[in-house]
Amino acid sequence: MLSKRLQAVAKFIDKKDNLIDVGCDHGYLGIYLKTNNLVNTILLTDVNKNALSNAISNIKNFNLNIPTILTNGLEDVATNQYDTISISGMGTSTIKKILNPTKLSTISKIIIQSNNNLFELRAFLKTLGYRLVDEITLQEKNIWYVVCLFKKGVDSSKFLKYGIPKKDKILYYKYLINNYQKVLKNIPIKDMEIRKQYLNEIDLLNKLLEEC
Ligand SMILES: C[S@@+](CC[C@H](N)C(=O)[O-])C[C@H]1O[C@@H](n2cnc3c(N)ncnc32)[C@H](O)[C@@H]1O
């Protein structure tokens, strides 16, 4: 059974997509997509030999034929044969290194679930010429995940900081507000400027909550 997090990544993939899943690890996403006929072509990559071996043996167990490449990011991948990339379960700094602009000319869609620094991630994709189109926000085993869908185009989104306000963001925004309030409690009254910054973030999140 695919995790809720990877199911959310899969939701943004279309039957016509030619997908590279970078950092596939166990290969579960690719196996799920191929088994259910949810993708046109798919390539699985990983930088770690053991991870890719696991993926290869899982692919065999499912009697599937899915190509794999052992490589760092997109380095040895002929990306011009693909139009979609998924990257999940990594941090934003690793993802930024993987998304080498010289490798993206045919890539019209990028699906990313980063484990941290989502503002930096969304802003980076904007500089690469991708716009934030949609997001799925979910909680699994007490951890919040945001899966972002980017498509080629100019981003004029005002939602780069906290993402797109949708129903599934309500509890997430409340969680962020709660975290900021906890930090705020420990900031001495004399540190007006720092307190103001936190209060501004809480204010912004409350406004976004109204838009959900
Ligand atoms: C936590 S796992 C996530 C696996 C899967 N994508 C998921 O979301 O469940 C991260 C995987 O990314 C791989 N990885 C990390 N840096 C990478 C890079 N620069 N290029 C390719 N794979 C990388 C790791 O080896 C590991 O298998």
The ligand as an ORCA input file, in Angstrom:
! r2SCAN-3c Opt
* xyz 0 1
  C      14.017      9.537      1.875
  S      14.270      8.801      0.344
  C      12.759      9.173     -0.483
  C      12.407      8.104     -1.461
  C      11.144      8.366     -2.278
  N      11.362      9.386     -3.267
  C      10.010      8.744     -1.386
  O       9.565      9.907     -1.409
  O       9.535      7.888     -0.609
  C      15.421      9.833     -0.503
  C      16.105      9.121     -1.657
  O      16.729     10.104     -2.462
  C      17.990      9.622     -2.848
  N      18.832     10.787     -3.192
  C      19.354     11.711     -2.357
  N      20.081     12.614     -3.041
  C      20.011     12.259     -4.351
  C      20.562     12.782     -5.549
  N      21.349     13.854     -5.546
  N      20.273     12.161     -6.712
  C      19.469     11.064     -6.730
  N      18.950     10.500     -5.626
  C      19.202     11.096     -4.444
  C      18.478      8.822     -1.642
  O      19.482      7.908     -2.003
  C      17.172      8.138     -1.214
  O      17.014      6.901     -1.836
*
